[in-house]
């Protein structure tokens, strides 16, 4: 029996990995799996050697403070992978964790094929990583076609697979009429998948809701959360005693709620593509600690945080970062858009055009699972 070890480092990577593995399971059920994964891989019947929360850290200072824990987890993961002896190590995103593990595994057992999904963003910072990656990654799966030039320059095998968040999902439709209050307009809020992100952004978003409620009574707000973060968000919201808020984590319901939203406020990240794909206008928010932000500012070589803005080299989706990431600025920007439907039309038109340029021929899960299958038979 062929074996695959799936290596993720945070909930978003677990979600991406599950889209590929579910497709592979349907076409090739005779594969044994083990992982560092979360709830999405668990739903596919794949065990994890430990919980994702043990390795999910945000920011440079968090990494420094947890450096010994991270090093221990890296070594523990390497030991488990070598013991499992997979045909393929399938690593997904979180390069500071997954690629370090892959490098160590490759040094110990060169026979294990290493395939990495979601290239590190070398077009944003640390371009020299590509030279190092070629020594231990056999194949890299790219979400964006423009990334190919960085890896082809170093003769690294690569495949543009497209982004799974901009695929049309065949979810069974969920009846959510009983969830949505009548005569209310929905605004979707995305505070992030990492607990550390949520701790920073959640209070700001709650203050934004309080500002909205002072002048507008016709809105209802849904926090889109991971299964891991749902309960902690609910506990904080209950303390505020705000009636027009709810928290959702089930994928079918999240998809339906988003499709019925009139606007979205999202943390910077790949979820913004999902929002664009649903044809919902949005703004982007993000905040780091001062030291982390200054280090980040020194290292990055792009003007924007959002991929839609980066591709277009202009601000299509407003970005409220650092000091601008506060309740008042979010309120002002959201209301400005809601009062100007022409702005919304322009944003959605550019987003749709941009998405068409980064879709794969079939689907990311089809393309990625095909690469994995080819390595299993080669």
C-alpha positions, -999 to 999 in steps of 0.1 A, spaced: 0 0 0 12 35 -9 17 60 18 14 98 20 22 120 50 3 153 49 21 182 66 2 214 74 10 242 99 -23 260 104 -61 257 98 -61 273 64 -34 248 52 -55 219 67 -84 232 46 -64 234 14 -49 200 19 -83 184 25 -96 196 -9 -67 178 -27 -68 146 -5 -106 142 -8 -102 141 -46 -73 117 -43 -93 94 -20 -121 93 -46 -98 82 -74 -73 61 -54 -88 47 -22 -59 24 -16 -36 49 1 -25 51 37 -23 85 53 -9 102 84 -7 139 90 0 170 110 -35 183 103 -67 197 117 -105 192 116 -108 191 78 -83 162 74 -98 145 104 -132 145 86 -115 125 59 -105 99 84 -68 110 86 -52 111 120 -28 138 131 3 132 152 -5 163 173 -29 193 173 -23 222 150 -26 247 178 7 234 191 26 249 162 5 278 150 23 310 158 18 345 143 45 371 140 83 372 144 83 378 181 59 349 187 83 326 168 113 339 187 95 334 221 85 298 211 117 289 192 125 259 214 89 246 213 90 249 175 124 232 171 111 203 193 80 200 172 100 200 140 122 172 152 93 153 166 75 156 132 106 145 113 110 114 135 73 105 129 76 109 92 107 88 90 90 61 111 59 62 88 82 60 58 58 75 32 62 75 -6 53 112 -6 56 140 19 29 164 9 36 197 26 11 225 25 18 263 31 33 275 64 68 274 49 87 283 81 75 250 96 67 227 67 98 234 46 121 230 76 106 196 82 108 187 45 145 197 44 154 175 74 134 146 60 151 147 26 185 147 43 176 115 62 157 97 34 162 109 -2 137 83 -15 107 101 0 93 124 -27 87 159 -14 58 179 -30 49 213 -16 15 230 -22 13 268 -20 47 283 -28 63 306 -3 56 341 -14 91 348 -28 75 376 -49 68 395 -16 100 388 3 131 365 7 135 357 -29 167 338 -22 147 310 -5 142 295 -40 178 285 -43 176 266 -10 143 250 -18 156 233 -49 178 211 -28 150 193 -10 117 199 -28 110 176 -58 79 194 -71 61 226 -61 24 233 -68 17 270 -76 -15 289 -69 -7 317 -93 7 314 -128 30 345 -124 50 325 -98 64 300 -124 92 323 -134 107 323 -99 110 285 -97 117 278 -134 148 300 -131 162 275 -106 149 245 -126 125 234 -99 97 212 -112 64 231 -108 28 230 -118 3 259 -119 -27 243 -102 -48 274 -95 -64 284 -62 -90 262 -46 -108 291 -30 -118 304 -64 -133 271 -76 -170 266 -78 -179 244 -49 -206 217 -53 -218 221 -17 -252 208 -10 -274 238 -5 -282 245 31 -315 259 42 -305 289 63 -337 310 62 -342 302 99 -307 315 106 -310 349 89 -331 375 108 -358 389 85 -354 425 73 -317 425 81 -288 430 57 -259 407 63 -222 418 67 -197 389 69 -166 393 91 -134 372 88 -112 377 119 -86 350 107 -80 313 113 -51 317 138 -61 323 174 -34 350 176 -50 369 147 -84 366 162 -73 379 196 -61 411 179 -89 417 153 -119 405 172 -121 434 197 -117 459 168 -145 442 148 -168 442 178 -162 479 183 -170 484 146 -203 466 151 -211 488 181 -205 519 159 -227 505 132 -255 498 158 -254 534 170 -267 547 137 -280 517 117 -305 491 129 -309 470 98 -276 450 98 -268 416 111 -231 404 115 -217 369 110 -183 360 121 -168 333 99 -147 311 122 -128 279 122 -141 250 143 -111 255 166 -119 292 172 -157 292 173 -163 287 210 -137 313 221 -152 339 198 -187 331 211 -175 335 247 -161 370 240 -193 381 221 -216 369 249 -198 392 273 -207 422 250 -244 413 250 -249 424 214 -279 407 198 -272 411 161 -241 389 159 -236 352 153 -206 329 147 -206 302 120 -180 275 113 -197 249 91 -185 253 55 -219 249 38 -235 275 60 -205 299 57 -207 296 19 -244 304 19 -241 332 44 -214 348 24 -234 346 -8 -263 364 9 -240 392 24 -240 427 11 -204 434 23 -174 416 39 -147 428 62 -118 404 61 -83 400 75 -56 400 49 -51 365 34 -63 340 9 -99 342 22 -102 375 3 -101 354 -29 -131 334 -17 -150 366 -10 -142 380 -44 -152 346 -60 -186 350 -42 -189 384 -59 -191 403 -26 -176 437 -21 -150 440 7 -123 457 26 -91 442 41 -79 447 76 -47 436 95 -27 445 125 7 433 139 26 443 170 49 472 165 81 452 164 67 426 141 54 453 118 87 471 116 106 439 108 79 430 82 81 465 66 119 462 62 117 428 45 87 431 21 91 443 -15 55 449 -25 32 479 -19 1 460 -9 -11 432 14 -39 418 -7 -32 395 -37 -59 413 -59 -41 446 -52 -7 431 -58 -16 416 -91 -32 449 -103 -4 470 -87 -31 494 -73 -56 494 -45 -88 477 -58 -98 465 -23 -91 491 4 -65 480 30 -67 492 65 -35 482 81 -18 489 115 -30 523 128 -58 525 102 -70 491 114 -94 505 140 -132 506 145 -137 542 133 -118 537 100 -135 504 93 -169 520 99 -162 551 77 -149 529 48 -178 504 49 -204 531 51 -187 550 23 -189 519 0 -225 511 10 -235 547 1 -217 545 -33 -229 515 -53 -208 526 -83 -177 520 -62 -189 485 -54 -196 478 -91 -161 489 -101 -144 468 -74 -164 437 -83 -157 442 -120 -119 443 -115 -119 415 -90 -139 392 -114 -115 400 -143 -85 393 -120 -99 360 -109 -104 349 -145 -67 354 -151 -56 331 -122 -80 302 -126 -66 268 -136 -80 248 -166 -98 223 -144 -96 228 -106 -68 231 -81 -77 198 -64 -78 179 -98 -45 193 -109 -28 187 -75 -41 152 -70 -30 143 -105 6 154 -96 5 133 -65 -9 103 -84 19 105 -110 46 104 -83 29 74 -67 32 54 -99 65 67 -111 
